[in-house]
Amino acid sequence: MGRRPKTSRTAGPPNTKEQLQRYVPYLVNQLSSLWTVMQNGELTKDDINAVALRTLAALYIYRSLTVNEIAALAMTEQSTASRTIDTMVSAGWLERTIAEKDLRRRMIALTEKGEALLLKVWPAMETNYATLTKGIAANDIDICAKVLAKMIDNMSARNS
């Protein structure tokens, strides 16, 4: 029986504070929580939340999406996305149209008012991002983004 190579990751729960602080899922959740608090502090000034911001950003890029596509890109449940979209349509930030090729599908698109809102709140997100990445080399940010994207791909493939 061969010896198991030593790694920084051991089986079982972390035994020390140091191990916990190097456990990637813990760090990702801690970062997400801190980011959400900071982001929501900014967004409440304009009466929107993180799901609405992610919806605006997704539609800014993709121009037109279904509710299910928005839910995936906004990282929320379909029911939450649907309620958020209803609110955003009522506010005039989004509009619903019928898909050209499938009359049963409803497409959601950004309005000029919605785009203006996104452009208004985005500078605060840039400030938050600058805080997040302060003192970290651009190359390290690129590596971190690639590693996180690969982890997301691994989990997405597992859940498919």
N, C-alpha and C positions, 0 to 999 in steps of 0.2 A: 504494500500500500504506500503510494507516494505521499510526500508531505504537501499540504496545501500551501500555495504561495501566500506570503503576507501581503495584504492590501490594506488600504485605509478603511475599507468597508468590511464590517464583520456581520455574521449572521445574528439575528435577534435585534431587539431594540437598542438604541444608543445607551451606553453605560455612563457616559460623562457629558458634561456641558459642552466640551470641545467636540465630541463626536456628534452631538445634536446639531451644533453650529456648522458642521461640515456635511450634514445630511441634506442632499439637494432638494428632496420634496419639502422638507421643513423650511429651507431657505426660500424656495419659490413661493410657498404659501405666505411666509412672513413678508416677503417683498410685495406680493400681490395685495396683502392687507394694508400695508403702509401706503402703497401707491393709491389704492382705492380711497383711503381716508383723505389723502392730499388732493386727489382729483375731485372727489365729491365736495370738498370744501370750496373749490373753485367753481364747480358746475352749479351748485345751488344758487349762486349769485344770479344765474340766468335761468333759473327754474327748470333745469334739466338734470338728468342723472347719467351714470356711466353707460347704461344700455342705450340711451338716446344718443349719446356722443358716438358710441361705436357704430350705431345705425347710420348717423349722418356721415361718418367717415367712410363706411363701406359704400354707401350710395354715392359719395363724392368720387370714389374710385371706379365703381362698377356701373354707375348711372341708373340702372334699373335691376331690381332683384325681386324674387318671391319672398314671402314671409319666412319660409323654411330656410332659404339661403341667408336671409338677414339674421335669423336666429343662430345659425352656425357661425357666421362672421362676427356677430355681436356677443358670442359666447354666452348664450342664454337659452332657456327653454322656449319652445315654440309659443306656448301660451303667454309668456312674459313678453316676447317679441311682438305678438299680435296686439296685446293691450297697449304696449308702448307705441306701436305704429298707429293705432286708433287715436291715441292722445296727440301724436305728432301730426296726423292728418287734420285733426280738429284745430290744431294751432296754426295750420297753414305751412308747416315745414316739409311735409311730404304730400304726395298725391298718389292715388290708386288709379290704375288703368287696366283694361282688359288686354291680355296677351294676344298678339296678332294671329299666331298659329294655333293657339288653344284657348278658345273662348271661356273655358272653365277656370283658367289661371288668372290670378290678379297680380299685376306687377306694381311694385312700389318704386317711386322715383323721388328724388330730391327736388324741391321747389327753389326758386330764387331766395325766398325767405329762409328756407332751411340751410342753403349754402351760405347765406350771410351770417346766420347764427354760428355755423361751424367755423367760419373764418374769424368771427368775433371771439369765440372761446379758445381757439387753437393756440394763440400766443401763451396763454396760461399753461397749456399742456407742454409747450416748448420750454417754458421756465421750469416746470416740474421735471422734465427730461434732463435739463441741464443740472438740476440738483441731484438727480439720480445718478448721473454719469460723471459728476465732478471728480477730477483727479484720476480718471481711468483713461488709459491710452486708447485711441481710436481702434487700433489693431486688437486690443483686448475686448473691446465692445463687439467688434466683428466676430471674434472667436466665440464669445459668449452667445451672441445671437445665433450662430451656426449650431452650437451645441444644444441650445434650447430648442431650436427648430427641429433638430434630429430627434430629441427626446419627445417632442410633440408628434412627430411622424411615427416613432416607435409606439406610442400610446394609441394613436389613431389607428394604426394597422392592427393592433391587438383588439381594439374595440369594434373593428369592422366585421 
